[in-house]
Amino acid sequence: MKNYVVYLKCIDITNDGQGICKKDGLVIFVKEMLIDEEAEVKIIAEKKNLAYGIIDKLIVPSKYRQESLCPISYKCGGCDFLYVDYNYQLVLKKHILEQTFKNMDLNIKINDVIGADNPYEYRSKVQIPVNNHEFGFYRKYSNDIVEFDNCYIQSKLSNDIFKYLKEKLLNLRIDKYIRHILIKHCFGTNEVMLCLIVKDFNIPNIEELVNDIIIKFNDIKSFILNLNTRNDNVILGNEEKVLYGKNYVTDIFDGIKFNISLKSFYQVNYEQMRKLYYLAKDLADVNDQTKLLDLYCGIGTISLFMARFCKDVVGVEIVKEAIENAKLNAEINGIKNATFYLDDANNEMDKYLIDKDVVIVDPPRKGLNDKLINSLINSDIKKIVYISCNPATLARDLCKFEGYFSFDTVYPVDMFPNTKHVETVVLMSRVELVV
């Protein structure tokens, strides 16, 4: 049964930002409904003990509700909280973290979330799907494209390039060759990488497109075609072709130059990255005698940042292009106490852990695997700084370290304003066994 309307009051919020309501033993999840709000809700799907609804008529709005800047935010899967006052977003994110760790029976303090000075136009990377002459972001939980003219969390330059590129692709009738548009905008230098993920390298009028857009936007220093013929959700393929400029762009962060290739990971929030890294540095309490291991090091951002304060740093990363960037980044910055290795941090890391004082782990959303966790437990490492973009896998992993390492505080940093996501940092200290 669905499409009936029921009066509900929101009592809590899920970790993906949906309001939680209850009615006659049924738990109902309502999109964009805040705690203590009351509304007439249309039920759009119902199962045995739960249902999903959308607000049909808001009766008692929250004092923290605001009008969204974006006309498609309700449909788009990109932003979850554009309709929420920013300071209250930080409160909600802390609450979600508290619930996440409570559900794992972890007795740990959640600090207030370190907010952003500007919660808009902060993203330095954008990936835009293209299909059937439509350009936009995916609707949440679907592959339907929601078209947009301006994304309020992307940089203005990225938006301008996208709008111009979209018009050119349609006019030249070559959008059918494109699967995704990817733009990387370096905030420290203003350099831009533009990549078209394509179904075929042989695209008519591509030279005209390249010449036109690099004249229009002289900040574009790299224009790349990436070939992807797969039939899955993986965005980037293995082959690429540089049509203009270099196969990387250069950013300057905290006085350090970073070359960033197409497949290399780089934090999307330039300003918040500084707060995150200085927080990690302070928690690690590094000094000129510290030997540090940086796992999942990417292009060496954390490694080279920390190398200025440590005796030596070793970085490990599985992406070949990223490690090549990291080695070059150390060289161009004259940093001689950082060494990088191409290896899978999901394997046992015993050989890298020897004689290290501190380990920093910044894994992808799936978190750490048991091989690495066991290596860390069985090592002589005294301190681990765990940086996570997924609180659920962080909580899961911390449970596995209990008894071997102590941890008492989660430090959240809002790297992703106006979305449900939040970055977290935890210091783990070796438990000294009493014999």
C-alpha positions in Angstrom: 0.0 0.0 0.0 1.3 3.5 -0.9 0.4 7.0 -1.9 -1.6 7.7 1.2 -0.9 10.7 3.5 -0.3 10.5 7.2 0.5 13.2 9.8 4.0 12.6 11.3 6.5 14.2 13.7 10.2 13.6 13.1 12.0 12.1 16.1 15.5 11.5 14.8 17.6 11.5 11.7 19.4 8.6 9.8 23.1 8.5 9.0 22.2 9.4 5.4 20.1 12.5 6.4 16.6 11.2 6.3 14.1 12.0 9.0 12.9 9.2 11.2 9.2 9.0 12.2 7.0 6.3 13.7 3.3 5.5 13.3 1.4 2.5 14.5 4.5 0.3 14.8 5.8 1.4 11.4 9.2 3.2 11.1 8.9 5.8 8.3 11.9 7.4 6.7 11.1 10.9 5.2 13.4 12.8 2.8 14.5 16.3 4.0 12.6 16.2 7.3 14.3 17.6 10.3 14.0 16.6 14.0 10.9 18.0 15.7 9.3 19.0 12.4 5.7 18.0 11.8 4.2 17.3 8.4 1.7 15.6 6.3 3.8 12.9 4.6 2.9 10.9 1.5 4.0 7.3 1.8 5.7 6.3 -1.5 6.9 2.8 -0.5 6.0 0.4 2.3 7.4 -2.9 3.5 6.5 -5.1 6.6 7.9 -2.8 9.3 9.1 0.3 7.5 8.1 2.8 4.9 9.5 5.7 2.9 7.8 9.0 2.5 8.1 12.5 1.1 6.7 15.7 2.7 3.3 16.5 1.2 2.7 19.6 3.4 5.0 21.0 6.1 3.0 21.9 9.1 5.6 22.8 11.8 9.0 23.7 10.2 12.2 23.6 12.1 13.8 26.9 13.0 16.9 25.5 11.3 15.2 25.0 7.9 16.2 27.5 5.2 15.4 27.8 1.5 17.8 25.9 -0.6 19.9 28.0 -3.0 19.7 25.1 -5.5 16.4 24.6 -7.4 17.2 20.9 -8.0 18.7 19.9 -4.6 15.6 17.9 -3.6 16.0 15.7 -6.7 19.8 15.6 -7.0 21.8 13.0 -5.1 24.7 15.4 -4.5 23.7 17.6 -1.6 21.7 16.3 1.5 21.6 19.5 3.6 21.3 22.5 1.4 18.0 23.3 3.1 19.5 23.3 6.6 21.3 26.2 8.3 25.0 25.5 8.1 25.7 25.7 11.9 22.9 23.2 12.5 24.4 20.9 9.8 27.4 20.6 12.0 25.2 19.7 15.0 23.4 17.0 12.9 26.7 15.6 11.7 27.9 15.3 15.3 24.7 13.6 16.3 24.9 11.1 13.4 28.5 10.3 14.5 27.3 9.8 18.1 24.6 7.4 16.9 27.1 5.5 14.7 29.6 4.9 17.5 26.8 4.2 20.0 25.4 1.5 17.7 28.9 -0.2 17.8 29.0 0.0 21.6 32.0 2.2 21.5 32.4 4.6 24.4 34.1 7.4 22.7 33.7 11.2 22.8 32.7 13.0 19.7 34.1 16.5 19.5 32.3 19.4 17.8 32.6 19.3 14.1 35.2 21.7 12.7 33.2 23.7 10.2 34.1 25.4 7.0 34.5 29.2 6.6 32.7 28.9 3.3 30.3 26.0 2.8 29.7 26.8 -0.9 31.9 26.6 -4.1 34.5 24.5 -2.2 34.8 21.4 -4.3 37.9 21.2 -6.5 36.8 18.1 -8.4 33.5 17.4 -10.3 32.4 14.3 -12.2 29.3 14.8 -14.4 27.5 11.8 -16.1 26.4 12.3 -19.7 23.7 10.1 -21.3 21.0 10.6 -24.0 21.9 14.3 -24.4 21.5 14.9 -20.7 24.2 16.3 -18.4 23.9 16.2 -14.7 24.2 14.3 -11.4 22.5 11.1 -10.6 19.3 11.2 -8.6 19.8 9.5 -5.2 19.6 5.7 -5.4 19.2 5.7 -9.2 21.0 6.2 -12.5 18.5 8.8 -13.6 20.3 12.1 -14.5 19.1 15.3 -12.9 20.3 18.2 -15.2 21.7 21.4 -13.7 23.0 24.8 -14.7 24.9 25.7 -11.6 26.2 23.5 -8.8 26.5 25.5 -5.6 29.3 23.4 -4.0 31.5 23.3 -7.1 33.9 26.2 -7.9 32.6 29.0 -10.1 35.3 28.2 -12.7 34.3 24.6 -12.8 30.7 25.6 -13.4 31.6 28.1 -16.1 33.7 25.4 -17.9 31.0 22.8 -17.7 28.3 25.1 -19.0 30.4 26.2 -22.0 31.5 22.6 -22.7 28.0 21.3 -22.6 26.9 23.8 -25.2 29.8 23.0 -27.4 29.3 19.2 -27.2 25.6 19.6 -28.1 26.3 22.0 -31.0 29.0 19.7 -32.4 26.7 16.7 -31.9 29.4 14.7 -30.2 27.9 14.3 -26.7 26.9 10.8 -27.7 30.6 9.8 -27.4 30.9 11.1 -23.8 30.2 9.0 -20.7 31.4 11.5 -18.0 33.0 15.0 -17.8 35.7 15.3 -15.1 37.1 18.6 -14.0 39.9 19.2 -11.4 40.4 22.8 -10.3 43.5 23.5 -8.3 42.6 26.3 -5.8 46.2 27.2 -5.0 47.3 27.8 -8.6 43.9 28.0 -10.5 45.2 25.3 -12.9 42.5 23.1 -14.4 42.4 19.6 -15.8 39.5 18.8 -18.1 38.9 15.2 -18.9 36.3 13.6 -21.1 35.6 9.9 -20.3 34.7 8.6 -23.7 33.4 5.4 -25.4 35.7 5.9 -28.4 38.9 7.8 -29.0 37.8 8.6 -32.6 35.5 11.6 -32.0 34.7 14.0 -34.9 35.5 17.7 -34.5 37.4 17.0 -31.2 40.2 19.3 -32.4 37.8 22.2 -32.8 36.4 21.6 -29.4 39.9 21.5 -27.8 41.1 24.7 -29.5 37.9 26.6 -28.7 37.8 25.7 -25.0 41.4 26.3 -24.2 41.2 29.8 -25.8 38.0 30.5 -23.8 39.6 29.2 -20.6 43.3 29.7 -20.4 43.4 28.2 -16.9 43.0 24.8 -18.5 46.5 23.3 -18.5 45.5 19.7 -19.2 42.9 18.3 -21.6 42.6 14.5 -21.6 40.5 11.8 -23.2 40.0 8.7 -21.0 38.7 5.6 -22.7 36.2 3.5 -20.8 34.3 0.7 -22.6 33.2 -1.1 -19.5 29.5 -1.8 -18.7 29.6 -1.0 -15.0 29.8 2.0 -12.6 33.6 2.4 -12.7 34.2 5.9 -14.1 37.8 5.9 -15.4 39.2 3.4 -17.9 42.9 2.4 -18.2 43.8 4.2 -21.5 44.2 8.0 -21.7 45.2 10.4 -24.4 46.5 13.9 -23.8 44.9 16.3 -26.3 46.4 19.5 -24.8 49.1 20.4 -22.2 50.3 17.9 -19.6 48.9 14.7 -18.1 48.8 16.5 -14.7 48.0 19.8 -13.1 50.0 21.5 -10.3 48.6 22.9 -7.1 50.3 24.6 -4.2 49.1 23.7 -0.8 50.7 25.1 2.4 53.7 26.1 0.5 54.2 22.7 -1.2 53.8 22.0 -4.9 51.8 19.0 -5.9 51.5 17.5 -9.4 48.1 15.8 -9.6 47.4 13.2 -12.4 44.0 12.1 -13.6 43.7 9.0 -11.3 45.4 10.5 -8.3 43.4 11.2 -5.1 43.5 14.8 -3.8 41.2 16.1 -1.1 38.3 18.0 -2.7 38.1 20.8 -0.1 41.3 22.9 -0.2 40.7 25.1 2.8 39.4 22.3 5.1 42.4 20.1 4.0 44.7 22.5 5.9 42.6 22.2 9.1 42.5 18.4 8.7 46.3 17.9 8.2 47.3 20.3 11.0 44.9 18.4 13.3 46.5 15.1 12.3 49.9 16.6 12.9 49.0 17.8 16.4 47.4 14.5 17.3 50.5 12.6 16.1 52.7 15.0 18.1 55.5 14.5 15.6 59.0 16.0 16.0 62.4 16.0 14.3 63.0 12.5 15.7 59.7 10.9 14.5 59.8 8.2 11.9 56.4 8.1 10.2 54.6 5.7 7.9 51.8 7.1 5.7 49.6 4.3 4.3 47.2 5.0 1.3 49.5 8.0 0.7 48.2 9.0 -2.8 50.3 11.7 -4.4 52.1 12.3 -1.1 50.0 15.2 0.3 50.1 14.0 4.0 53.6 12.5 3.6 55.2 15.7 2.3 53.2 17.9 4.6 54.4 15.8 7.6 58.0 15.5 6.3 58.7 19.1 7.2 58.2 18.2 10.9 59.6 14.6 11.0 62.9 12.8 10.8 61.7 10.7 7.9 58.5 9.6 6.2 57.6 6.5 4.1 54.5 6.5 1.9 52.8 3.5 0.5 50.1 3.6 -2.3 48.7 1.1 -4.8 48.0 3.5 -7.6 51.0 3.7 -9.9 50.3 7.1 -11.3 49.9 8.5 -7.7 53.2 7.1 -6.5 54.9 8.5 -9.6 53.4 11.9 -8.7 54.5 11.5 -5.0 58.1 10.8 -6.0 58.2 13.8 -8.3 56.4 16.0 -5.8 59.2 15.2 -3.2 61.8 16.0 -5.8 60.3 19.3 -7.0 60.0 20.5 -3.4 63.5 19.4 -2.5 62.1 17.1 0.3 64.7 14.4 0.8 63.4 12.7 3.9 60.3 11.2 2.2 60.4 7.8 0.4 57.5 6.3 -1.6 56.7 2.7 -2.5 54.2 1.2 -4.9 52.4 -1.5 -2.8 49.0 -2.5 -1.6 48.3 -1.3 2.0 45.6 -3.9 2.3 48.4 -6.5 2.5 50.6 -7.1 5.6 52.8 -4.1 6.1 55.3 -5.6 8.4 58.4 -4.6 6.4 57.3 -1.0 6.4 56.4 -0.9 10.1 59.9 -1.7 11.3 61.4 1.2 13.4 58.4 3.5 12.8 57.0 5.6 15.6 53.7 6.8 14.1 51.4 5.4 11.3 48.9 7.5 9.5 46.1 5.6 7.7 43.7 7.4 5.3 41.9 4.5 3.6 39.0 4.6 1.1 35.4 4.3 2.3 35.7 0.5 2.8 38.2 1.1 5.6 41.0 -1.2 6.7 41.1 -5.0 6.1 42.1 -7.6 8.7 45.6 -8.2 7.2 46.6 -4.6 7.8 44.9 -4.4 11.2 46.7 -7.5 12.3 50.1 -6.1 11.1 49.5 -2.9 13.1 48.4 -4.8 16.2 51.5 -7.1 16.0 53.9 -4.3 15.4 55.8 -2.0 17.8 53.9 1.1 16.6 53.1 3.4 19.5 50.6 5.7 17.8 48.2 5.4 14.8 46.3 8.4 13.4 43.3 7.1 11.6 41.7 9.5 9.1 38.3 8.3 7.7 35.7 9.5 5.3 33.3 6.8 6.5 32.3 6.7 10.2 30.7 3.3 9.9 33.9 1.5 8.8 35.9 3.6 11.2 33.7 2.4 14.1 34.0 -1.2 12.8 37.8 -1.0 12.6 38.2 0.6 16.0 36.4 -2.3 17.6 39.1 -4.6 16.2 41.8 -2.5 17.8 40.2 -2.5 21.2 42.5 -4.0 23.9 45.6 -3.3 21.8 45.2 0.5 21.3 43.3 3.0 23.4 41.3 5.8 21.8 38.9 8.3 23.5 38.0 11.0 21.1 36.7 11.4 17.5 37.7 14.7 15.9 35.3 15.5 12.9 36.2 17.9 10.1 33.5 19.1 7.7 35.2 18.4 4.4 31.9 18.1 2.6 29.5 21.0 3.7 25.8 20.6 2.6 26.2 16.9 2.3 25.7 14.1 4.9 29.4 13.2 4.7 32.1 14.2 7.3 35.8 13.4 7.7 37.0 12.1 11.1 40.3 11.7 12.8 41.1 9.4 15.7 44.4 9.1 17.7 45.0 5.5 18.8 47.8 4.9 21.4 49.4 1.6 22.2 48.1 -0.1 25.4 51.1 -1.0 27.5 50.4 -4.5 29.0 51.2 -4.9 32.6 53.0 -8.2 33.2 
